[in-house]
Amino acid sequence: MSLLKLKTKTEPLHKTKNIMNYDNNVKNDISEPITQIKETSSLMIGEGASIKGEIKEENEINVQGVIEGDISCNELIVGKTGSIKGKIKTNKLYVEGNVEGEIDVRELLKLMSSSYVSGKITYGSLQINEGGKLISESIAFKDKDILQEEFKDWKTI
């Protein structure tokens, strides 16, 4: 009867790459984390997800869930199940769901037939499909070629 020692092998969380050092012919182990680099990033908030707080993204955000807070991004897509309450600053906004708050769209604000948008709104261009609802206490066209100053806290002297 013989006894065998069996080793259990576990997978590392990172890949190891052997590189030959040409100076002294010694192999060095260099660990690289497993990551996939995307040239453009995007953020997806899925249906059923709920987020409170501030979101900043350089590219696209797709919202199918609920967000309560401020959003700053290049392009924002709000799906049928998506809902946002807060300040929004974006170049393009496409809405199928609900958006409420202070909305600053530098380029295109597009409302689909199932959309409901309310609040203080500034836009570069506006497109509303039949059935889309736009309710605003203040709505203004903002030419993206003309620099307009934002005055947040005016104080009298």
C-alpha positions as CSV (number, residue, x, y, z in Angstrom):
1,M,0.0,0.0,0.0
2,S,1.4,3.4,-0.9
3,L,0.4,6.8,0.3
4,L,0.3,9.6,-2.2
5,K,0.6,13.3,-1.4
6,L,-1.9,15.2,-3.6
7,K,-1.6,18.9,-3.9
8,T,-4.6,21.0,-4.5
9,K,-4.1,23.6,-7.1
10,T,-5.8,26.9,-6.8
11,E,-6.2,29.4,-9.7
12,P,-4.4,32.7,-9.0
13,L,-6.5,35.9,-9.2
14,H,-3.9,37.3,-11.7
15,K,-2.0,36.1,-14.7
16,T,1.8,35.5,-14.3
17,K,4.0,36.3,-17.2
18,N,7.6,35.1,-17.3
19,I,10.0,37.6,-18.9
20,M,13.6,36.8,-19.7
21,N,16.1,39.3,-18.3
22,Y,18.7,39.5,-21.0
23,D,21.3,41.1,-18.7
24,N,21.8,38.1,-16.5
25,N,19.6,35.4,-18.1
26,V,17.4,35.2,-15.0
27,K,13.7,34.7,-15.3
28,N,11.6,37.3,-13.4
29,D,7.9,36.8,-12.5
30,I,5.8,39.8,-13.3
31,S,2.2,39.7,-12.2
32,E,-0.4,41.6,-14.3
33,P,-4.0,41.9,-13.0
34,I,-6.6,40.6,-15.3
35,T,-8.3,43.7,-16.6
36,Q,-9.8,44.6,-19.9
37,I,-9.2,48.2,-20.9
38,K,-12.0,49.8,-22.9
39,E,-11.3,52.9,-25.0
40,T,-14.6,54.4,-24.0
41,S,-16.3,53.6,-20.7
42,S,-19.9,53.4,-19.9
43,L,-22.0,52.8,-16.8
44,M,-25.2,50.8,-16.7
45,I,-27.7,51.1,-13.8
46,G,-29.9,48.0,-14.1
47,E,-33.6,47.6,-13.5
48,G,-34.2,47.2,-9.8
49,A,-31.1,49.0,-8.8
50,S,-31.4,52.1,-6.6
51,I,-28.6,54.7,-6.1
52,K,-28.4,57.8,-3.9
53,G,-25.5,60.2,-4.5
54,E,-23.4,61.8,-7.1
55,I,-22.4,60.1,-10.3
56,K,-19.6,61.4,-12.7
57,E,-18.8,59.6,-15.9
58,E,-16.7,60.8,-18.9
59,N,-18.8,58.9,-21.4
60,E,-22.2,57.2,-21.3
61,I,-24.6,56.3,-18.5
62,N,-27.6,54.1,-19.2
63,V,-30.2,54.1,-16.4
64,Q,-32.9,51.4,-16.1
65,G,-33.1,51.7,-12.3
66,V,-33.6,54.6,-9.9
67,I,-31.2,57.4,-9.1
68,E,-31.6,60.1,-6.5
69,G,-28.7,62.6,-6.9
70,D,-26.6,64.5,-9.3
71,I,-25.3,63.2,-12.6
72,S,-22.6,64.5,-14.8
73,C,-21.7,62.7,-18.1
74,N,-21.3,63.0,-21.8
75,E,-24.4,61.1,-22.8
76,L,-27.3,60.0,-20.6
77,I,-30.0,57.4,-21.6
78,V,-33.0,56.8,-19.3
79,G,-34.9,53.7,-20.2
80,K,-38.6,53.0,-19.7
81,T,-38.0,51.7,-16.2
82,G,-35.5,54.4,-15.4
83,S,-36.1,57.2,-13.0
84,I,-33.9,60.1,-12.0
85,K,-34.4,62.9,-9.4
86,G,-31.6,65.5,-9.1
87,K,-29.3,67.8,-11.1
88,I,-28.2,66.6,-14.5
89,K,-25.4,68.0,-16.6
90,T,-24.8,66.3,-20.0
91,N,-24.3,66.8,-23.7
92,K,-27.1,64.5,-24.8
93,L,-30.1,63.2,-22.9
94,Y,-32.5,60.5,-24.3
95,V,-35.5,59.8,-22.0
96,E,-38.1,57.0,-22.1
97,G,-38.7,57.0,-18.3
98,N,-39.0,59.7,-15.7
99,V,-36.6,62.6,-15.0
100,E,-37.2,65.4,-12.4
101,G,-34.9,68.2,-11.4
102,E,-32.5,70.8,-12.8
103,I,-31.5,69.6,-16.3
104,D,-28.7,71.1,-18.3
105,V,-28.3,69.5,-21.8
106,R,-25.7,71.2,-23.9
107,E,-26.7,69.5,-27.2
108,L,-29.8,67.3,-27.7
109,L,-32.6,66.6,-25.4
110,K,-34.8,63.9,-26.9
111,L,-38.1,62.7,-25.3
112,M,-39.6,59.5,-26.4
113,S,-43.3,58.8,-26.3
114,S,-43.3,57.2,-22.8
115,S,-41.2,60.0,-21.2
116,Y,-42.0,62.3,-18.4
117,V,-39.6,65.2,-17.8
118,S,-40.1,68.0,-15.3
119,G,-38.1,70.7,-13.6
120,K,-35.8,73.6,-14.6
121,I,-34.5,72.8,-18.1
122,T,-31.9,74.2,-20.4
123,Y,-31.1,72.6,-23.8
124,G,-29.2,73.0,-27.0
125,S,-31.8,71.3,-29.2
126,L,-35.1,69.7,-28.3
127,Q,-37.0,66.8,-29.9
128,I,-40.2,65.4,-28.4
129,N,-42.0,62.4,-29.8
130,E,-45.8,62.2,-29.8
131,G,-46.9,61.3,-26.2
132,G,-43.7,62.6,-24.5
133,K,-44.4,64.9,-21.6
134,L,-42.4,68.0,-20.7
135,I,-43.5,70.0,-17.7
136,S,-41.2,72.9,-16.7
137,E,-41.2,75.8,-14.3
138,S,-38.4,77.2,-16.5
139,I,-37.2,76.1,-19.9
140,A,-34.5,77.8,-21.9
141,F,-32.6,77.4,-25.2
142,K,-28.8,77.5,-24.6
143,D,-26.6,78.0,-27.6
144,K,-23.5,75.8,-27.1
145,D,-21.4,78.1,-29.2
146,I,-22.0,81.1,-26.9
147,L,-20.4,80.9,-23.5
148,Q,-23.0,81.6,-20.8
149,E,-22.0,82.2,-17.3
150,E,-23.7,80.3,-14.5
151,F,-24.6,82.3,-11.4
152,K,-25.3,80.0,-8.5
153,D,-25.2,82.1,-5.3
154,W,-25.9,85.8,-5.9
155,K,-25.3,87.9,-2.8
156,T,-26.2,91.6,-2.5
157,I,-23.6,94.0,-1.4
